[in-house]
Amino acid sequence: MYSTAVKATANELIFVINSNLSLGGVYNQFADDKHTTYGDLIINPTGASFDAANSSGNLLAIRFASQNDSGVSGLGFFGSVTAKSIATENGLLFNNLVASNNYVTNNGGNPSNGDLAASDPYFNQGTHVPNVINSGVKIGDINFVSDVGALGLDFGYFGAVGSQTIAFSVDRSLLPENLFDWVYHINPECNNDVTIGIIDTAFLDYIPEELSIDEKKPDRRESTPEPSVLLGLGMLGFGLGVCRRRQVC
């Protein structure tokens, strides 16, 4: 996982992932089903810690990888979500997040989760990071973006570009009215790379200036800050988290 991006348009919120992991996943001899792909993209819109939002079922999530071990069937945008970790089933050696971070540090690396420090208390450091939907209610569909080059993203800003770029969008009419910044995270089923992004409320409320007032979503702010792309850098390098027998997921 190298980086993620979010782009707002008049009608859509677009999520983009850049990595070396294909959407179909890879063979993993240490996974229970011998296969590892992406987890679900999980969003916390509450302003609370992840555990608090998770326990109350107030998360949002996007299932975009059809072959993962999510707790819901079908692809789409889900609400009333609780999340769970399937890292152990997919061969992760470590017992929790702090053990993974310590391994990286002890081997000369610098663990990073993107927009939050690896040691940030947003996640419970004594557990695995939940990476798929446990339960949820489908709100709507997602659409894959085929021409990612037209999005104008510069993943090379971080000095590394993965071979795979995956983009999908959610219709803005499906989004709840935001009171807090959104924190989203995405990682493979084996939790080998955790990438976290923060989307602030001004970004979520952005409506292109060229639209007339009556074309804007009701109750959105009238101010139109400059559009931006939020990039979250994942754990630097590959193989910083390891599976059983120290094989990379």
N, C-alpha and C positions, 0 to 999 in steps of 0.2 A: 504494500500500500504506500503510494507516494503522497497523494494529496486528494482533497475533495474540493468541489466548488458548488456554489449556489448562485443562480441567476434569476432575477425577477423580470417578468414581462407583464404586459397589460392583462394577460389571461392565464398565465401559468407561473408556477414556481418550479424551476428546473434544477435537479440535483445531478452532479457529475462526479464520477470516481475515476481516478487514474491510478493504475497499478500494473502488476505483472500477472494477475490472476484473471483468467478468462471467466466469462459469465457462466460457462458450463462447468467450471471447477476442475479439479485434478484428482488423480488417483492418490490415495493416502493409505498406506498399508497399516497405519496405526489407528485409523478411524474404525469405529464399529461397523460402518457400512462400506468401508474402503474408499470413501469419497469425501472430499472437502470442497466446499464452494463458499460463496459469500453468505453471511448472516443477513438479517433484515436491517434496514436503516431505521433507527429508533430515535424518536423526537420527544424531548421533554419541554412542553410549553408552559410549565407551571411556575417557574422561578424557584422551585424547591429542589432539594437534593434528589438524586436519581432514585434512591431507595424509597423516599417519601412519595414521589410521584408514582413509582411502580406499585407500591403496596396499596395505593388508593385507586389504581386502574385509570390514571389520568394521562397516560402516554399516548402518543400517536406513533404510527410506524408504516413503513412501506416495504412490502414484500416484492422484490424484483427478480429474485433468483428462483426459478421454478423447481430446481433440484435440491434445495436446501431442506433442513429438518425443522422448518417452522411449525408452530402449533396451529396454523391456519392453512386452509387450502386455497389455491388460486393466488394470482398476483393482484396487487391493488394497494389502496390507501386505507388504513385501518384506524379506528378510534377506540376509546375505552380499553386501551391496551395494557396488559401486563406482559412482562418480558422474562425470559429465563436464559441461562447459559447452557450451551451444549459443547463447551470446550473440552471437557473430559472425554465425552463420547467421540470427539474428533482428534484425540491423541495428545492433548496438551499435557506436558509433564508437570508443570508447576501447580501448587495447591491454590494460589491466589495471585492477585495483581501485584502485591508488594514483592512476592518471591520472583516474579517475572522481571520486575524493574530492578531488583537487586542483582539478578543474573546479568542483565545488560550492563549495569554499572561495574560489577566485578570483572567484567571482561573488556573494560575500556570503552564502553559505549555511553551514550547519553540518552536515556529513555525519554521519549516525547509522545504525548497524546494529541498534539496539534494545538488547538486554541486553549487548552488547559494543561497545566503541568502534570507530569506523570504521577506526582504525589498529591495532587489536588483532592480534597476530601469529597468532591462531588460524587465520586464512586467510592464504595466501601472497599478499602484496600485489602481487607481480609477475605474477599471472595473473588470469584471470577466475574468479569464484566458480562452482564446479560447481553446476549447477541442475537436472539431471535424472539419472535412473538410467542408468548405462551397462550394468550387468549386475546380476542379482540373482535370488533364488529366492523365489517367492511363499510366504508363511507363512499368509495368510488373507485374508478379505474385509474391506472397510470398509462402514460404513453411513452414509448421509447423514442429517443431522438436519434435519427440515423445520421444526420449531417452535423456531427459535433464540431467540425471545423468552423461552421457558421456561428457558433456561440461566442467566438472571440476570446477564448481562454488561453492564458499563457502558463501552462504547467511547468515550462522550462525555467520559470522564475526561481524555482527552488533548486535548480541545478541538476535535476534528474527527472526523466520522463519515462513512465512505464509503457509497456507495449500495448496495454489495453485501456481504452477510455470508454466508459459506459455512462450513458445519460438517459434520464427519464424525467417526466414532468407530471405535476399534479395540477388540476384545474383550480384556479384561485377561488372559484365559487365554493369549493369544498373545504376551504381553510376556516378554522374558527377565528373569531376576532381575537387578536393577540393583546394580552395585557402585560406580558413579560417577554424578555428575550427567549428565543428558542435555543436549546442545546441539543444537537443531534450527534449521534455516533454510529459508526459502521466498522465492522471488523469481520474477518473470515469466521467460519464456524469453529475453527480451532483457536480463535482469539490470538492469533500470532501477531497481529498488528491492530491496534486500536487507534482510530482516527476520530477526533472530536472537532466539531465546528460550532461556533456561536453565531446565530443570526439575530441581529438586534431589531427592535420594534420598528425603527425608522426604515430599515431595509424591507421588512415585511409589508409596511404601509406604502412603499414606493409605487407610484402609478406614473407611467410615462407622461411627460408634460404635454405632448401633442394631443392627448385625448381630451375631449370636451368633458365638462363636469358630469353631464348626464350619462356618459359612458363609463364613469368610474364606479367601482363597487361601492354601494351605499355604506355610509358610516366610516369610510376610510378618511384619513387626514387629507386636507387639501394641499399641504406642502409637498413639494416634489424634490427631495434631495437628489443629488447626482447618483445615477446608478453605479453599482459597484459589484465586484465579484469577491466573495469571501473564500479564501483558500486556507485549508487546515492541513498542515504538514503532519503526516503520520510518523510512526516510529522510524527513525533514520536507519536506512539499510535494510537488508533482508536477513532473515535467520536470527533475529535478535531474541525472539521467543522461540522455544523449541518444543518438539513433541517427544514422546517416549524414545529412549535411546538417543536423544539429541538429534533426531531427524527433523528437518525443517518441514512444517506443514505445507 
